[in-house]
Amino acid sequence: MDTAKCTQCGAIGLEPGFIEDDGEHSSGYARWIAGPLERGFLGGAKRMGRPRWQIDAGRCPRCGHLELFAHERA
């Protein structure tokens, strides 16, 4: 992310990071899942058969804005 540009202030170079998910039974990191949110019988999100992408985040050192990037790793 050394050459990524902040879409808010235009600074070059974002600090790499990730979005943590520390909810019950979580894997420790958030994922992006394609398609609209559909809820199952018990209220949880339906995920079966959908591709899951790891979310990486870049933080602008100048203004603190977060840029999110989805990579097919999760």
HTML snippet that shows the backbone in 3Dmol.js (N, CA, C, O; Angstrom):
<script src="https://3Dmol.org/build/3Dmol-min.js"></script>
<div id="view" style="width:600px;height:400px;position:relative"></div>
<script>
const pdb = `
ATOM      1  N   MET A   1       0.812  -1.194   0.000  1.00  0.00           N
ATOM      2  CA  MET A   1       0.000   0.000   0.000  1.00  0.00           C
ATOM      3  C   MET A   1       0.855   1.257   0.000  1.00  0.00           C
ATOM      4  O   MET A   1       0.380   2.360   0.272  1.00  0.00           O
ATOM      5  N   ASP A   2       2.132   1.057  -0.314  1.00  0.00           N
ATOM      6  CA  ASP A   2       3.058   2.191  -0.318  1.00  0.00           C
ATOM      7  C   ASP A   2       2.705   3.242  -1.360  1.00  0.00           C
ATOM      8  O   ASP A   2       3.001   4.422  -1.178  1.00  0.00           O
ATOM      9  N   THR A   3       2.067   2.815  -2.459  1.00  0.00           N
ATOM     10  CA  THR A   3       1.759   3.762  -3.529  1.00  0.00           C
ATOM     11  C   THR A   3       0.271   4.079  -3.627  1.00  0.00           C
ATOM     12  O   THR A   3      -0.132   4.854  -4.494  1.00  0.00           O
ATOM     13  N   ALA A   4      -0.560   3.497  -2.753  1.00  0.00           N
ATOM     14  CA  ALA A   4      -2.000   3.771  -2.787  1.00  0.00           C
ATOM     15  C   ALA A   4      -2.252   5.219  -2.375  1.00  0.00           C
ATOM     16  O   ALA A   4      -1.560   5.765  -1.516  1.00  0.00           O
ATOM     17  N   LYS A   5      -3.253   5.828  -3.002  1.00  0.00           N
ATOM     18  CA  LYS A   5      -3.575   7.235  -2.759  1.00  0.00           C
ATOM     19  C   LYS A   5      -4.864   7.335  -1.950  1.00  0.00           C
ATOM     20  O   LYS A   5      -5.852   6.675  -2.273  1.00  0.00           O
ATOM     21  N   CYS A   6      -4.861   8.150  -0.909  1.00  0.00           N
ATOM     22  CA  CYS A   6      -6.048   8.384  -0.095  1.00  0.00           C
ATOM     23  C   CYS A   6      -7.092   9.117  -0.938  1.00  0.00           C
ATOM     24  O   CYS A   6      -6.784  10.132  -1.563  1.00  0.00           O
ATOM     25  N   THR A   7      -8.306   8.614  -0.955  1.00  0.00           N
ATOM     26  CA  THR A   7      -9.368   9.238  -1.751  1.00  0.00           C
ATOM     27  C   THR A   7      -9.955  10.470  -1.064  1.00  0.00           C
ATOM     28  O   THR A   7     -10.752  11.186  -1.669  1.00  0.00           O
ATOM     29  N   GLN A   8      -9.579  10.726   0.176  1.00  0.00           N
ATOM     30  CA  GLN A   8     -10.093  11.896   0.890  1.00  0.00           C
ATOM     31  C   GLN A   8      -9.168  13.102   0.781  1.00  0.00           C
ATOM     32  O   GLN A   8      -9.601  14.194   0.415  1.00  0.00           O
ATOM     33  N   CYS A   9      -7.875  12.896   1.106  1.00  0.00           N
ATOM     34  CA  CYS A   9      -6.954  14.044   1.132  1.00  0.00           C
ATOM     35  C   CYS A   9      -5.877  13.990   0.051  1.00  0.00           C
ATOM     36  O   CYS A   9      -5.173  14.975  -0.172  1.00  0.00           O
ATOM     37  N   GLY A  10      -5.741  12.824  -0.634  1.00  0.00           N
ATOM     38  CA  GLY A  10      -4.773  12.709  -1.713  1.00  0.00           C
ATOM     39  C   GLY A  10      -3.376  12.285  -1.291  1.00  0.00           C
ATOM     40  O   GLY A  10      -2.490  12.180  -2.140  1.00  0.00           O
ATOM     41  N   ALA A  11      -3.151  12.038  -0.002  1.00  0.00           N
ATOM     42  CA  ALA A  11      -1.832  11.607   0.468  1.00  0.00           C
ATOM     43  C   ALA A  11      -1.461  10.268  -0.163  1.00  0.00           C
ATOM     44  O   ALA A  11      -2.331   9.432  -0.405  1.00  0.00           O
ATOM     45  N   ILE A  12      -0.190  10.067  -0.426  1.00  0.00           N
ATOM     46  CA  ILE A  12       0.318   8.827  -1.006  1.00  0.00           C
ATOM     47  C   ILE A  12       0.877   7.952   0.114  1.00  0.00           C
ATOM     48  O   ILE A  12       1.585   8.434   0.998  1.00  0.00           O
ATOM     49  N   GLY A  13       0.550   6.661   0.063  1.00  0.00           N
ATOM     50  CA  GLY A  13       1.066   5.710   1.045  1.00  0.00           C
ATOM     51  C   GLY A  13       0.099   5.495   2.190  1.00  0.00           C
ATOM     52  O   GLY A  13      -0.080   6.371   3.036  1.00  0.00           O
ATOM     53  N   LEU A  14      -0.519   4.335   2.216  1.00  0.00           N
ATOM     54  CA  LEU A  14      -1.456   3.996   3.277  1.00  0.00           C
ATOM     55  C   LEU A  14      -0.829   2.970   4.211  1.00  0.00           C
ATOM     56  O   LEU A  14      -0.119   2.068   3.767  1.00  0.00           O
ATOM     57  N   GLU A  15      -1.094   3.110   5.499  1.00  0.00           N
ATOM     58  CA  GLU A  15      -0.601   2.165   6.498  1.00  0.00           C
ATOM     59  C   GLU A  15      -1.447   0.898   6.410  1.00  0.00           C
ATOM     60  O   GLU A  15      -2.668   0.985   6.542  1.00  0.00           O
ATOM     61  N   PRO A  16      -0.840  -0.292   6.188  1.00  0.00           N
ATOM     62  CA  PRO A  16      -1.618  -1.519   6.042  1.00  0.00           C
ATOM     63  C   PRO A  16      -2.213  -1.987   7.367  1.00  0.00           C
ATOM     64  O   PRO A  16      -1.635  -1.768   8.432  1.00  0.00           O
ATOM     65  N   GLY A  17      -3.372  -2.632   7.288  1.00  0.00           N
ATOM     66  CA  GLY A  17      -4.028  -3.186   8.466  1.00  0.00           C
ATOM     67  C   GLY A  17      -5.204  -4.056   8.048  1.00  0.00           C
ATOM     68  O   GLY A  17      -5.341  -4.406   6.876  1.00  0.00           O
ATOM     69  N   PHE A  18      -6.059  -4.405   9.020  1.00  0.00           N
ATOM     70  CA  PHE A  18      -7.243  -5.209   8.729  1.00  0.00           C
ATOM     71  C   PHE A  18      -8.358  -4.836   9.689  1.00  0.00           C
ATOM     72  O   PHE A  18      -8.111  -4.191  10.708  1.00  0.00           O
ATOM     73  N   ILE A  19      -9.582  -5.234   9.375  1.00  0.00           N
ATOM     74  CA  ILE A  19     -10.746  -4.979  10.213  1.00  0.00           C
ATOM     75  C   ILE A  19     -10.960  -6.202  11.098  1.00  0.00           C
ATOM     76  O   ILE A  19     -11.168  -7.304  10.592  1.00  0.00           O
ATOM     77  N   GLU A  20     -10.912  -6.017  12.396  1.00  0.00           N
ATOM     78  CA  GLU A  20     -11.061  -7.138  13.325  1.00  0.00           C
ATOM     79  C   GLU A  20     -12.532  -7.442  13.586  1.00  0.00           C
ATOM     80  O   GLU A  20     -13.363  -6.537  13.665  1.00  0.00           O
ATOM     81  N   ASP A  21     -12.837  -8.718  13.718  1.00  0.00           N
ATOM     82  CA  ASP A  21     -14.160  -9.176  14.128  1.00  0.00           C
ATOM     83  C   ASP A  21     -13.963 -10.040  15.363  1.00  0.00           C
ATOM     84  O   ASP A  21     -13.459 -11.159  15.265  1.00  0.00           O
ATOM     85  N   ASP A  22     -14.357  -9.532  16.520  1.00  0.00           N
ATOM     86  CA  ASP A  22     -14.166 -10.299  17.748  1.00  0.00           C
ATOM     87  C   ASP A  22     -15.486 -10.774  18.336  1.00  0.00           C
ATOM     88  O   ASP A  22     -15.602 -10.996  19.541  1.00  0.00           O
ATOM     89  N   GLY A  23     -16.481 -10.926  17.464  1.00  0.00           N
ATOM     90  CA  GLY A  23     -17.779 -11.429  17.897  1.00  0.00           C
ATOM     91  C   GLY A  23     -17.729 -12.906  18.257  1.00  0.00           C
ATOM     92  O   GLY A  23     -16.731 -13.585  18.016  1.00  0.00           O
ATOM     93  N   GLU A  24     -18.798 -13.380  18.824  1.00  0.00           N
ATOM     94  CA  GLU A  24     -18.891 -14.780  19.227  1.00  0.00           C
ATOM     95  C   GLU A  24     -18.668 -15.708  18.046  1.00  0.00           C
ATOM     96  O   GLU A  24     -19.281 -15.523  16.994  1.00  0.00           O
ATOM     97  N   HIS A  25     -17.809 -16.698  18.197  1.00  0.00           N
ATOM     98  CA  HIS A  25     -17.469 -17.696  17.171  1.00  0.00           C
ATOM     99  C   HIS A  25     -16.818 -17.073  15.935  1.00  0.00           C
ATOM    100  O   HIS A  25     -16.877 -17.662  14.856  1.00  0.00           O
ATOM    101  N   SER A  26     -16.207 -15.912  16.066  1.00  0.00           N
ATOM    102  CA  SER A  26     -15.605 -15.266  14.908  1.00  0.00           C
ATOM    103  C   SER A  26     -14.242 -15.861  14.597  1.00  0.00           C
ATOM    104  O   SER A  26     -13.624 -16.515  15.437  1.00  0.00           O
ATOM    105  N   SER A  27     -13.785 -15.619  13.363  1.00  0.00           N
ATOM    106  CA  SER A  27     -12.457 -16.077  12.950  1.00  0.00           C
ATOM    107  C   SER A  27     -11.392 -15.034  13.269  1.00  0.00           C
ATOM    108  O   SER A  27     -10.204 -15.282  13.062  1.00  0.00           O
ATOM    109  N   GLY A  28     -11.801 -13.876  13.769  1.00  0.00           N
ATOM    110  CA  GLY A  28     -10.852 -12.831  14.147  1.00  0.00           C
ATOM    111  C   GLY A  28     -10.693 -11.729  13.120  1.00  0.00           C
ATOM    112  O   GLY A  28     -10.100 -10.692  13.419  1.00  0.00           O
ATOM    113  N   TYR A  29     -11.202 -11.924  11.935  1.00  0.00           N
ATOM    114  CA  TYR A  29     -11.118 -10.886  10.903  1.00  0.00           C
ATOM    115  C   TYR A  29     -12.419 -10.881  10.110  1.00  0.00           C
ATOM    116  O   TYR A  29     -13.102 -11.901  10.011  1.00  0.00           O
ATOM    117  N   ALA A  30     -12.751  -9.733   9.552  1.00  0.00           N
ATOM    118  CA  ALA A  30     -13.979  -9.581   8.777  1.00  0.00           C
ATOM    119  C   ALA A  30     -13.773 -10.066   7.342  1.00  0.00           C
ATOM    120  O   ALA A  30     -12.648 -10.089   6.843  1.00  0.00           O
ATOM    121  N   ARG A  31     -14.860 -10.452   6.689  1.00  0.00           N
ATOM    122  CA  ARG A  31     -14.810 -10.873   5.290  1.00  0.00           C
ATOM    123  C   ARG A  31     -15.922 -10.171   4.513  1.00  0.00           C
ATOM    124  O   ARG A  31     -16.956  -9.811   5.076  1.00  0.00           O
ATOM    125  N   TRP A  32     -15.697  -9.983   3.228  1.00  0.00           N
ATOM    126  CA  TRP A  32     -16.700  -9.441   2.330  1.00  0.00           C
ATOM    127  C   TRP A  32     -17.315 -10.614   1.589  1.00  0.00           C
ATOM    128  O   TRP A  32     -16.597 -11.467   1.068  1.00  0.00           O
ATOM    129  N   ILE A  33     -18.665 -10.665   1.538  1.00  0.00           N
ATOM    130  CA  ILE A  33     -19.385 -11.746   0.870  1.00  0.00           C
ATOM    131  C   ILE A  33     -20.264 -11.131  -0.211  1.00  0.00           C
ATOM    132  O   ILE A  33     -21.019 -10.194   0.050  1.00  0.00           O
ATOM    133  N   ALA A  34     -20.161 -11.660  -1.422  1.00  0.00           N
ATOM    134  CA  ALA A  34     -20.893 -11.113  -2.565  1.00  0.00           C
ATOM    135  C   ALA A  34     -22.405 -11.287  -2.403  1.00  0.00           C
ATOM    136  O   ALA A  34     -22.864 -12.250  -1.788  1.00  0.00           O
ATOM    137  N   GLY A  35     -23.162 -10.361  -2.952  1.00  0.00           N
ATOM    138  CA  GLY A  35     -24.617 -10.441  -2.968  1.00  0.00           C
ATOM    139  C   GLY A  35     -25.257  -9.703  -1.806  1.00  0.00           C
ATOM    140  O   GLY A  35     -24.591  -9.379  -0.822  1.00  0.00           O
ATOM    141  N   PRO A  36     -26.555  -9.437  -1.924  1.00  0.00           N
ATOM    142  CA  PRO A  36     -27.260  -8.727  -0.860  1.00  0.00           C
ATOM    143  C   PRO A  36     -27.390  -9.597   0.391  1.00  0.00           C
ATOM    144  O   PRO A  36     -27.365 -10.824   0.308  1.00  0.00           O
ATOM    145  N   LEU A  37     -27.528  -8.956   1.539  1.00  0.00           N
ATOM    146  CA  LEU A  37     -27.699  -9.670   2.801  1.00  0.00           C
ATOM    147  C   LEU A  37     -29.054 -10.366   2.828  1.00  0.00           C
ATOM    148  O   LEU A  37     -30.095  -9.732   2.655  1.00  0.00           O
ATOM    149  N   GLU A  38     -29.026 -11.667   3.044  1.00  0.00           N
ATOM    150  CA  GLU A  38     -30.240 -12.457   3.233  1.00  0.00           C
ATOM    151  C   GLU A  38     -30.110 -13.133   4.589  1.00  0.00           C
ATOM    152  O   GLU A  38     -29.056 -13.675   4.923  1.00  0.00           O
ATOM    153  N   ARG A  39     -31.183 -13.099   5.366  1.00  0.00           N
ATOM    154  CA  ARG A  39     -31.153 -13.693   6.696  1.00  0.00           C
ATOM    155  C   ARG A  39     -31.827 -15.057   6.702  1.00  0.00           C
ATOM    156  O   ARG A  39     -32.842 -15.266   6.037  1.00  0.00           O
ATOM    157  N   GLY A  40     -31.249 -15.982   7.460  1.00  0.00           N
ATOM    158  CA  GLY A  40     -31.809 -17.316   7.606  1.00  0.00           C
ATOM    159  C   GLY A  40     -32.899 -17.347   8.659  1.00  0.00           C
ATOM    160  O   GLY A  40     -33.303 -16.311   9.189  1.00  0.00           O
ATOM    161  N   PHE A  41     -33.361 -18.528   8.949  1.00  0.00           N
ATOM    162  CA  PHE A  41     -34.461 -18.745   9.880  1.00  0.00           C
ATOM    163  C   PHE A  41     -34.175 -18.173  11.274  1.00  0.00           C
ATOM    164  O   PHE A  41     -35.069 -17.608  11.904  1.00  0.00           O
ATOM    165  N   LEU A  42     -32.949 -18.314  11.755  1.00  0.00           N
ATOM    166  CA  LEU A  42     -32.588 -17.836  13.086  1.00  0.00           C
ATOM    167  C   LEU A  42     -32.026 -16.415  13.083  1.00  0.00           C
ATOM    168  O   LEU A  42     -31.559 -15.942  14.119  1.00  0.00           O
ATOM    169  N   GLY A  43     -32.061 -15.730  11.948  1.00  0.00           N
ATOM    170  CA  GLY A  43     -31.625 -14.341  11.858  1.00  0.00           C
ATOM    171  C   GLY A  43     -30.201 -14.125  11.405  1.00  0.00           C
ATOM    172  O   GLY A  43     -29.802 -12.987  11.156  1.00  0.00           O
ATOM    173  N   GLY A  44     -29.414 -15.199  11.290  1.00  0.00           N
ATOM    174  CA  GLY A  44     -28.031 -15.059  10.825  1.00  0.00           C
ATOM    175  C   GLY A  44     -27.972 -14.868   9.317  1.00  0.00           C
ATOM    176  O   GLY A  44     -28.924 -15.189   8.606  1.00  0.00           O
ATOM    177  N   ALA A  45     -26.871 -14.353   8.842  1.00  0.00           N
ATOM    178  CA  ALA A  45     -26.686 -14.127   7.403  1.00  0.00           C
ATOM    179  C   ALA A  45     -26.523 -15.456   6.672  1.00  0.00           C
ATOM    180  O   ALA A  45     -25.822 -16.354   7.138  1.00  0.00           O
ATOM    181  N   LYS A  46     -27.182 -15.563   5.521  1.00  0.00           N
ATOM    182  CA  LYS A  46     -27.002 -16.741   4.660  1.00  0.00           C
ATOM    183  C   LYS A  46     -25.696 -16.553   3.882  1.00  0.00           C
ATOM    184  O   LYS A  46     -25.521 -15.564   3.170  1.00  0.00           O
ATOM    185  N   ARG A  47     -24.782 -17.523   4.030  1.00  0.00           N
ATOM    186  CA  ARG A  47     -23.470 -17.418   3.380  1.00  0.00           C
ATOM    187  C   ARG A  47     -23.148 -18.610   2.509  1.00  0.00           C
ATOM    188  O   ARG A  47     -22.198 -18.555   1.728  1.00  0.00           O
ATOM    189  N   MET A  48     -23.897 -19.671   2.613  1.00  0.00           N
ATOM    190  CA  MET A  48     -23.583 -20.931   1.946  1.00  0.00           C
ATOM    191  C   MET A  48     -23.450 -20.749   0.431  1.00  0.00           C
ATOM    192  O   MET A  48     -24.335 -20.193  -0.219  1.00  0.00           O
ATOM    193  N   GLY A  49     -22.328 -21.227  -0.117  1.00  0.00           N
ATOM    194  CA  GLY A  49     -22.100 -21.193  -1.553  1.00  0.00           C
ATOM    195  C   GLY A  49     -21.626 -19.858  -2.099  1.00  0.00           C
ATOM    196  O   GLY A  49     -21.417 -19.735  -3.306  1.00  0.00           O
ATOM    197  N   ARG A  50     -21.451 -18.863  -1.256  1.00  0.00           N
ATOM    198  CA  ARG A  50     -21.005 -17.554  -1.726  1.00  0.00           C
ATOM    199  C   ARG A  50     -19.493 -17.416  -1.515  1.00  0.00           C
ATOM    200  O   ARG A  50     -18.965 -17.869  -0.500  1.00  0.00           O
ATOM    201  N   PRO A  51     -18.801 -16.795  -2.467  1.00  0.00           N
ATOM    202  CA  PRO A  51     -17.364 -16.580  -2.270  1.00  0.00           C
ATOM    203  C   PRO A  51     -17.130 -15.581  -1.144  1.00  0.00           C
ATOM    204  O   PRO A  51     -17.899 -14.635  -0.970  1.00  0.00           O
ATOM    205  N   ARG A  52     -16.068 -15.799  -0.386  1.00  0.00           N
ATOM    206  CA  ARG A  52     -15.711 -14.930   0.730  1.00  0.00           C
ATOM    207  C   ARG A  52     -14.353 -14.310   0.460  1.00  0.00           C
ATOM    208  O   ARG A  52     -13.412 -14.996   0.059  1.00  0.00           O
ATOM    209  N   TRP A  53     -14.261 -13.029   0.680  1.00  0.00           N
ATOM    210  CA  TRP A  53     -13.036 -12.299   0.402  1.00  0.00           C
ATOM    211  C   TRP A  53     -12.537 -11.643   1.687  1.00  0.00           C
ATOM    212  O   TRP A  53     -13.312 -11.026   2.417  1.00  0.00           O
ATOM    213  N   GLN A  54     -11.249 -11.779   1.956  1.00  0.00           N
ATOM    214  CA  GLN A  54     -10.647 -11.113   3.106  1.00  0.00           C
ATOM    215  C   GLN A  54     -10.643  -9.609   2.875  1.00  0.00           C
ATOM    216  O   GLN A  54     -10.402  -9.147   1.760  1.00  0.00           O
ATOM    217  N   ILE A  55     -10.908  -8.852   3.926  1.00  0.00           N
ATOM    218  CA  ILE A  55     -10.886  -7.393   3.842  1.00  0.00           C
ATOM    219  C   ILE A  55      -9.575  -6.887   4.425  1.00  0.00           C
ATOM    220  O   ILE A  55      -9.287  -7.106   5.602  1.00  0.00           O
ATOM    221  N   ASP A  56      -8.784  -6.212   3.601  1.00  0.00           N
ATOM    222  CA  ASP A  56      -7.589  -5.524   4.063  1.00  0.00           C
ATOM    223  C   ASP A  56      -7.918  -4.039   4.120  1.00  0.00           C
ATOM    224  O   ASP A  56      -8.703  -3.540   3.313  1.00  0.00           O
ATOM    225  N   ALA A  57      -7.330  -3.347   5.056  1.00  0.00           N
ATOM    226  CA  ALA A  57      -7.608  -1.924   5.219  1.00  0.00           C
ATOM    227  C   ALA A  57      -6.309  -1.130   5.182  1.00  0.00           C
ATOM    228  O   ALA A  57      -5.279  -1.560   5.700  1.00  0.00           O
ATOM    229  N   GLY A  58      -6.386   0.026   4.561  1.00  0.00           N
ATOM    230  CA  GLY A  58      -5.267   0.951   4.567  1.00  0.00           C
ATOM    231  C   GLY A  58      -5.699   2.230   5.262  1.00  0.00           C
ATOM    232  O   GLY A  58      -6.761   2.772   4.960  1.00  0.00           O
ATOM    233  N   ARG A  59      -4.887   2.714   6.188  1.00  0.00           N
ATOM    234  CA  ARG A  59      -5.193   3.934   6.939  1.00  0.00           C
ATOM    235  C   ARG A  59      -4.284   5.059   6.483  1.00  0.00           C
ATOM    236  O   ARG A  59      -3.062   4.914   6.441  1.00  0.00           O
ATOM    237  N   CYS A  60      -4.895   6.178   6.143  1.00  0.00           N
ATOM    238  CA  CYS A  60      -4.114   7.340   5.721  1.00  0.00           C
ATOM    239  C   CYS A  60      -3.413   7.938   6.933  1.00  0.00           C
ATOM    240  O   CYS A  60      -4.068   8.268   7.921  1.00  0.00           O
ATOM    241  N   PRO A  61      -2.076   8.084   6.872  1.00  0.00           N
ATOM    242  CA  PRO A  61      -1.349   8.653   8.010  1.00  0.00           C
ATOM    243  C   PRO A  61      -1.618  10.148   8.191  1.00  0.00           C
ATOM    244  O   PRO A  61      -1.371  10.694   9.267  1.00  0.00           O
ATOM    245  N   ARG A  62      -2.124  10.814   7.148  1.00  0.00           N
ATOM    246  CA  ARG A  62      -2.371  12.253   7.244  1.00  0.00           C
ATOM    247  C   ARG A  62      -3.743  12.557   7.853  1.00  0.00           C
ATOM    248  O   ARG A  62      -3.836  13.344   8.795  1.00  0.00           O
ATOM    249  N   CYS A  63      -4.818  11.936   7.323  1.00  0.00           N
ATOM    250  CA  CYS A  63      -6.163  12.298   7.776  1.00  0.00           C
ATOM    251  C   CYS A  63      -6.891  11.175   8.520  1.00  0.00           C
ATOM    252  O   CYS A  63      -7.960  11.408   9.085  1.00  0.00           O
ATOM    253  N   GLY A  64      -6.326   9.955   8.529  1.00  0.00           N
ATOM    254  CA  GLY A  64      -6.936   8.848   9.247  1.00  0.00           C
ATOM    255  C   GLY A  64      -8.025   8.106   8.492  1.00  0.00           C
ATOM    256  O   GLY A  64      -8.591   7.149   9.019  1.00  0.00           O
ATOM    257  N   HIS A  65      -8.333   8.526   7.266  1.00  0.00           N
ATOM    258  CA  HIS A  65      -9.357   7.862   6.458  1.00  0.00           C
ATOM    259  C   HIS A  65      -8.970   6.415   6.189  1.00  0.00           C
ATOM    260  O   HIS A  65      -7.798   6.119   5.953  1.00  0.00           O
ATOM    261  N   LEU A  66      -9.958   5.498   6.223  1.00  0.00           N
ATOM    262  CA  LEU A  66      -9.702   4.095   5.917  1.00  0.00           C
ATOM    263  C   LEU A  66     -10.150   3.760   4.503  1.00  0.00           C
ATOM    264  O   LEU A  66     -11.254   4.115   4.091  1.00  0.00           O
ATOM    265  N   GLU A  67      -9.294   3.081   3.772  1.00  0.00           N
ATOM    266  CA  GLU A  67      -9.619   2.538   2.451  1.00  0.00           C
ATOM    267  C   GLU A  67      -9.689   1.028   2.619  1.00  0.00           C
ATOM    268  O   GLU A  67      -8.777   0.433   3.192  1.00  0.00           O
ATOM    269  N   LEU A  68     -10.750   0.398   2.132  1.00  0.00           N
ATOM    270  CA  LEU A  68     -10.918  -1.048   2.260  1.00  0.00           C
ATOM    271  C   LEU A  68     -10.697  -1.732   0.922  1.00  0.00           C
ATOM    272  O   LEU A  68     -11.123  -1.237  -0.122  1.00  0.00           O
ATOM    273  N   PHE A  69     -10.022  -2.882   0.966  1.00  0.00           N
ATOM    274  CA  PHE A  69      -9.709  -3.658  -0.239  1.00  0.00           C
ATOM    275  C   PHE A  69     -10.096  -5.111   0.022  1.00  0.00           C
ATOM    276  O   PHE A  69      -9.739  -5.674   1.058  1.00  0.00           O
ATOM    277  N   ALA A  70     -10.818  -5.714  -0.904  1.00  0.00           N
ATOM    278  CA  ALA A  70     -11.230  -7.116  -0.760  1.00  0.00           C
ATOM    279  C   ALA A  70     -10.335  -7.997  -1.630  1.00  0.00           C
ATOM    280  O   ALA A  70     -10.193  -7.763  -2.830  1.00  0.00           O
ATOM    281  N   HIS A  71      -9.732  -9.020  -1.004  1.00  0.00           N
ATOM    282  CA  HIS A  71      -8.841  -9.941  -1.694  1.00  0.00           C
ATOM    283  C   HIS A  71      -9.349 -11.357  -1.490  1.00  0.00           C
ATOM    284  O   HIS A  71      -9.712 -11.725  -0.372  1.00  0.00           O
ATOM    285  N   GLU A  72      -9.381 -12.150  -2.533  1.00  0.00           N
ATOM    286  CA  GLU A  72      -9.927 -13.511  -2.472  1.00  0.00           C
ATOM    287  C   GLU A  72      -8.941 -14.442  -1.763  1.00  0.00           C
ATOM    288  O   GLU A  72      -8.207 -15.184  -2.416  1.00  0.00           O
ATOM    289  N   ARG A  73      -8.924 -14.404  -0.432  1.00  0.00           N
ATOM    290  CA  ARG A  73      -8.035 -15.215   0.367  1.00  0.00           C
ATOM    291  C   ARG A  73      -8.755 -15.908   1.507  1.00  0.00           C
ATOM    292  O   ARG A  73      -8.188 -16.821   2.109  1.00  0.00           O
ATOM    293  N   ALA A  74      -9.967 -15.521   1.828  1.00  0.00           N
ATOM    294  CA  ALA A  74     -10.614 -16.059   3.036  1.00  0.00           C
ATOM    295  C   ALA A  74     -11.568 -17.175   2.720  1.00  0.00           C
ATOM    296  O   ALA A  74     -12.190 -17.731   3.625  1.00  0.00           O
TER     297      ALA A  74
END
`;
const viewer = $3Dmol.createViewer("view");
viewer.addModel(pdb, "pdb");
viewer.setStyle({}, {cartoon: {color: "spectrum"}});
viewer.zoomTo();
viewer.render();
</script>
